[in-house]
């Protein structure tokens, strides 16, 4: 498909949205990719990165290599993702610490809309499809309920965390940032970005690159052979993640790091009317609607520009 400059600018915009989503522990950039109509192209492009591409580079030149690797698409998308993820991570941390109900309300609206738009792409419903949906929801709910581990600064651990987290980042419904929190690597990565620790960043991204290449092949095969079941499973992942992004929480236990800073360790979802403090209900509902509307707009753009 021949794309114009405006098409690549739109892809970069979708990358910005993906990066912003992945920076928030509980929201998946894969959901944004799916809704905006670039998910299957993204998975296919990643899975096509293989050693034979270097033969193309040496035999047919850079232009043929760039076309075969879908370079313009990758460059446009990664530019948006990296700029957004690095810049939004600090903002996300500030909002989560100071305005948690409001930011979770916005992303709750995103997730609810995503369930509808992803689920409607299943062309045929039967028992196996419904079972896949339930399994996906249960797995995501279980993951979202896990407590965080202690932070680790080990290089091998950071490499492993990158490989695992990137798989979650491209799965709709499961947040890569939340997986980093569960593994105890979120603060390590945040500090590395803040301090521009090149060594730790290279180790993390090498792990992420390896995990991405491996996992994308599995996803591509599933889409090719079990398209509806895969869609139902992904819809379940998104549905199960609602527990994590529910705005009103009761903190059951806290974690105190080596610097004496406290953060929630185990939380349970509660009714907004049982919340101890200002539940900000009107603003929260407005932001839920705004989040829903954002996904609606992305889906409309994706259906025209995919």
Secondary structure as a PSIPRED ss2 file (coil, helix, strand):
# PSIPRED VFORMAT (PSIPRED V4.0)

   1 X C   1.000  0.000  0.000
   2 X C   1.000  0.000  0.000
   3 X C   1.000  0.000  0.000
   4 X C   1.000  0.000  0.000
   5 X H   0.000  1.000  0.000
   6 X H   0.000  1.000  0.000
   7 X H   0.000  1.000  0.000
   8 X H   0.000  1.000  0.000
   9 X H   0.000  1.000  0.000
  10 X H   0.000  1.000  0.000
  11 X H   0.000  1.000  0.000
  12 X H   0.000  1.000  0.000
  13 X H   0.000  1.000  0.000
  14 X H   0.000  1.000  0.000
  15 X H   0.000  1.000  0.000
  16 X H   0.000  1.000  0.000
  17 X H   0.000  1.000  0.000
  18 X H   0.000  1.000  0.000
  19 X H   0.000  1.000  0.000
  20 X H   0.000  1.000  0.000
  21 X H   0.000  1.000  0.000
  22 X H   0.000  1.000  0.000
  23 X C   1.000  0.000  0.000
  24 X C   1.000  0.000  0.000
  25 X C   1.000  0.000  0.000
  26 X C   1.000  0.000  0.000
  27 X C   1.000  0.000  0.000
  28 X C   1.000  0.000  0.000
  29 X H   0.000  1.000  0.000
  30 X H   0.000  1.000  0.000
  31 X H   0.000  1.000  0.000
  32 X H   0.000  1.000  0.000
  33 X H   0.000  1.000  0.000
  34 X H   0.000  1.000  0.000
  35 X H   0.000  1.000  0.000
  36 X C   1.000  0.000  0.000
  37 X C   1.000  0.000  0.000
  38 X C   1.000  0.000  0.000
  39 X H   0.000  1.000  0.000
  40 X H   0.000  1.000  0.000
  41 X H   0.000  1.000  0.000
  42 X H   0.000  1.000  0.000
  43 X H   0.000  1.000  0.000
  44 X H   0.000  1.000  0.000
  45 X H   0.000  1.000  0.000
  46 X H   0.000  1.000  0.000
  47 X H   0.000  1.000  0.000
  48 X C   1.000  0.000  0.000
  49 X C   1.000  0.000  0.000
  50 X C   1.000  0.000  0.000
  51 X C   1.000  0.000  0.000
  52 X H   0.000  1.000  0.000
  53 X H   0.000  1.000  0.000
  54 X H   0.000  1.000  0.000
  55 X H   0.000  1.000  0.000
  56 X H   0.000  1.000  0.000
  57 X H   0.000  1.000  0.000
  58 X H   0.000  1.000  0.000
  59 X H   0.000  1.000  0.000
  60 X H   0.000  1.000  0.000
  61 X C   1.000  0.000  0.000
  62 X H   0.000  1.000  0.000
  63 X H   0.000  1.000  0.000
  64 X H   0.000  1.000  0.000
  65 X H   0.000  1.000  0.000
  66 X H   0.000  1.000  0.000
  67 X H   0.000  1.000  0.000
  68 X H   0.000  1.000  0.000
  69 X C   1.000  0.000  0.000
  70 X C   1.000  0.000  0.000
  71 X H   0.000  1.000  0.000
  72 X H   0.000  1.000  0.000
  73 X H   0.000  1.000  0.000
  74 X H   0.000  1.000  0.000
  75 X H   0.000  1.000  0.000
  76 X H   0.000  1.000  0.000
  77 X H   0.000  1.000  0.000
  78 X H   0.000  1.000  0.000
  79 X H   0.000  1.000  0.000
  80 X H   0.000  1.000  0.000
  81 X H   0.000  1.000  0.000
  82 X H   0.000  1.000  0.000
  83 X H   0.000  1.000  0.000
  84 X H   0.000  1.000  0.000
  85 X H   0.000  1.000  0.000
  86 X H   0.000  1.000  0.000
  87 X H   0.000  1.000  0.000
  88 X H   0.000  1.000  0.000
  89 X H   0.000  1.000  0.000
  90 X H   0.000  1.000  0.000
  91 X H   0.000  1.000  0.000
  92 X H   0.000  1.000  0.000
  93 X H   0.000  1.000  0.000
  94 X H   0.000  1.000  0.000
  95 X H   0.000  1.000  0.000
  96 X H   0.000  1.000  0.000
  97 X H   0.000  1.000  0.000
  98 X H   0.000  1.000  0.000
  99 X C   1.000  0.000  0.000
 100 X H   0.000  1.000  0.000
 101 X H   0.000  1.000  0.000
 102 X H   0.000  1.000  0.000
 103 X H   0.000  1.000  0.000
 104 X H   0.000  1.000  0.000
 105 X H   0.000  1.000  0.000
 106 X H   0.000  1.000  0.000
 107 X H   0.000  1.000  0.000
 108 X H   0.000  1.000  0.000
 109 X H   0.000  1.000  0.000
 110 X H   0.000  1.000  0.000
 111 X H   0.000  1.000  0.000
 112 X H   0.000  1.000  0.000
 113 X H   0.000  1.000  0.000
 114 X H   0.000  1.000  0.000
 115 X H   0.000  1.000  0.000
 116 X H   0.000  1.000  0.000
 117 X H   0.000  1.000  0.000
 118 X H   0.000  1.000  0.000
 119 X H   0.000  1.000  0.000
 120 X C   1.000  0.000  0.000
 121 X C   1.000  0.000  0.000
 122 X C   1.000  0.000  0.000
 123 X C   1.000  0.000  0.000
 124 X C   1.000  0.000  0.000
 125 X C   1.000  0.000  0.000
 126 X C   1.000  0.000  0.000
 127 X H   0.000  1.000  0.000
 128 X H   0.000  1.000  0.000
 129 X H   0.000  1.000  0.000
 130 X H   0.000  1.000  0.000
 131 X H   0.000  1.000  0.000
 132 X H   0.000  1.000  0.000
 133 X H   0.000  1.000  0.000
 134 X H   0.000  1.000  0.000
 135 X H   0.000  1.000  0.000
 136 X H   0.000  1.000  0.000
 137 X H   0.000  1.000  0.000
 138 X H   0.000  1.000  0.000
 139 X H   0.000  1.000  0.000
 140 X H   0.000  1.000  0.000
 141 X H   0.000  1.000  0.000
 142 X H   0.000  1.000  0.000
 143 X H   0.000  1.000  0.000
 144 X H   0.000  1.000  0.000
 145 X C   1.000  0.000  0.000
 146 X C   1.000  0.000  0.000
 147 X C   1.000  0.000  0.000
 148 X C   1.000  0.000  0.000
 149 X C   1.000  0.000  0.000
 150 X C   1.000  0.000  0.000
 151 X C   1.000  0.000  0.000
 152 X C   1.000  0.000  0.000
 153 X C   1.000  0.000  0.000
 154 X C   1.000  0.000  0.000
 155 X H   0.000  1.000  0.000
 156 X H   0.000  1.000  0.000
 157 X H   0.000  1.000  0.000
 158 X H   0.000  1.000  0.000
 159 X H   0.000  1.000  0.000
 160 X H   0.000  1.000  0.000
 161 X H   0.000  1.000  0.000
 162 X H   0.000  1.000  0.000
 163 X H   0.000  1.000  0.000
 164 X H   0.000  1.000  0.000
 165 X H   0.000  1.000  0.000
 166 X H   0.000  1.000  0.000
 167 X H   0.000  1.000  0.000
 168 X H   0.000  1.000  0.000
 169 X H   0.000  1.000  0.000
 170 X C   1.000  0.000  0.000
 171 X C   1.000  0.000  0.000
 172 X C   1.000  0.000  0.000
 173 X C   1.000  0.000  0.000
 174 X C   1.000  0.000  0.000
 175 X C   1.000  0.000  0.000
 176 X H   0.000  1.000  0.000
 177 X H   0.000  1.000  0.000
 178 X H   0.000  1.000  0.000
 179 X H   0.000  1.000  0.000
 180 X H   0.000  1.000  0.000
 181 X H   0.000  1.000  0.000
 182 X H   0.000  1.000  0.000
 183 X H   0.000  1.000  0.000
 184 X C   1.000  0.000  0.000
 185 X C   1.000  0.000  0.000
 186 X H   0.000  1.000  0.000
 187 X H   0.000  1.000  0.000
 188 X H   0.000  1.000  0.000
 189 X H   0.000  1.000  0.000
 190 X H   0.000  1.000  0.000
 191 X H   0.000  1.000  0.000
 192 X H   0.000  1.000  0.000
 193 X H   0.000  1.000  0.000
 194 X H   0.000  1.000  0.000
 195 X H   0.000  1.000  0.000
 196 X C   1.000  0.000  0.000
 197 X C   1.000  0.000  0.000
 198 X H   0.000  1.000  0.000
 199 X H   0.000  1.000  0.000
 200 X H   0.000  1.000  0.000
 201 X H   0.000  1.000  0.000
 202 X H   0.000  1.000  0.000
 203 X H   0.000  1.000  0.000
 204 X H   0.000  1.000  0.000
 205 X H   0.000  1.000  0.000
 206 X H   0.000  1.000  0.000
 207 X H   0.000  1.000  0.000
 208 X H   0.000  1.000  0.000
 209 X H   0.000  1.000  0.000
 210 X H   0.000  1.000  0.000
 211 X H   0.000  1.000  0.000
 212 X H   0.000  1.000  0.000
 213 X H   0.000  1.000  0.000
 214 X H   0.000  1.000  0.000
 215 X H   0.000  1.000  0.000
 216 X H   0.000  1.000  0.000
 217 X H   0.000  1.000  0.000
 218 X H   0.000  1.000  0.000
 219 X H   0.000  1.000  0.000
 220 X H   0.000  1.000  0.000
 221 X H   0.000  1.000  0.000
 222 X H   0.000  1.000  0.000
 223 X H   0.000  1.000  0.000
 224 X H   0.000  1.000  0.000
 225 X H   0.000  1.000  0.000
 226 X C   1.000  0.000  0.000
 227 X H   0.000  1.000  0.000
 228 X H   0.000  1.000  0.000
 229 X H   0.000  1.000  0.000
 230 X H   0.000  1.000  0.000
 231 X H   0.000  1.000  0.000
 232 X H   0.000  1.000  0.000
 233 X H   0.000  1.000  0.000
 234 X H   0.000  1.000  0.000
 235 X H   0.000  1.000  0.000
 236 X H   0.000  1.000  0.000
 237 X H   0.000  1.000  0.000
 238 X H   0.000  1.000  0.000
 239 X H   0.000  1.000  0.000
 240 X H   0.000  1.000  0.000
 241 X C   1.000  0.000  0.000
 242 X H   0.000  1.000  0.000
 243 X H   0.000  1.000  0.000
 244 X H   0.000  1.000  0.000
 245 X H   0.000  1.000  0.000
 246 X C   1.000  0.000  0.000
 247 X C   1.000  0.000  0.000
 248 X C   1.000  0.000  0.000
 249 X E   0.000  0.000  1.000
 250 X E   0.000  0.000  1.000
 251 X E   0.000  0.000  1.000
 252 X E   0.000  0.000  1.000
 253 X E   0.000  0.000  1.000
 254 X E   0.000  0.000  1.000
 255 X E   0.000  0.000  1.000
 256 X E   0.000  0.000  1.000
 257 X C   1.000  0.000  0.000
 258 X C   1.000  0.000  0.000
 259 X C   1.000  0.000  0.000
 260 X C   1.000  0.000  0.000
 261 X C   1.000  0.000  0.000
 262 X E   0.000  0.000  1.000
 263 X E   0.000  0.000  1.000
 264 X E   0.000  0.000  1.000
 265 X E   0.000  0.000  1.000
 266 X E   0.000  0.000  1.000
 267 X E   0.000  0.000  1.000
 268 X E   0.000  0.000  1.000
 269 X E   0.000  0.000  1.000
 270 X C   1.000  0.000  0.000
 271 X C   1.000  0.000  0.000
 272 X H   0.000  1.000  0.000
 273 X H   0.000  1.000  0.000
 274 X H   0.000  1.000  0.000
 275 X C   1.000  0.000  0.000
 276 X C   1.000  0.000  0.000
 277 X C   1.000  0.000  0.000
 278 X C   1.000  0.000  0.000
 279 X C   1.000  0.000  0.000
 280 X C   1.000  0.000  0.000
 281 X H   0.000  1.000  0.000
 282 X H   0.000  1.000  0.000
 283 X H   0.000  1.000  0.000
 284 X H   0.000  1.000  0.000
 285 X H   0.000  1.000  0.000
 286 X H   0.000  1.000  0.000
 287 X H   0.000  1.000  0.000
 288 X H   0.000  1.000  0.000
 289 X H   0.000  1.000  0.000
 290 X H   0.000  1.000  0.000
 291 X H   0.000  1.000  0.000
 292 X H   0.000  1.000  0.000
 293 X H   0.000  1.000  0.000
 294 X H   0.000  1.000  0.000
 295 X H   0.000  1.000  0.000
 296 X H   0.000  1.000  0.000
 297 X H   0.000  1.000  0.000
 298 X H   0.000  1.000  0.000
 299 X H   0.000  1.000  0.000
 300 X H   0.000  1.000  0.000
 301 X H   0.000  1.000  0.000
 302 X H   0.000  1.000  0.000
 303 X H   0.000  1.000  0.000
 304 X H   0.000  1.000  0.000
 305 X H   0.000  1.000  0.000
 306 X C   1.000  0.000  0.000
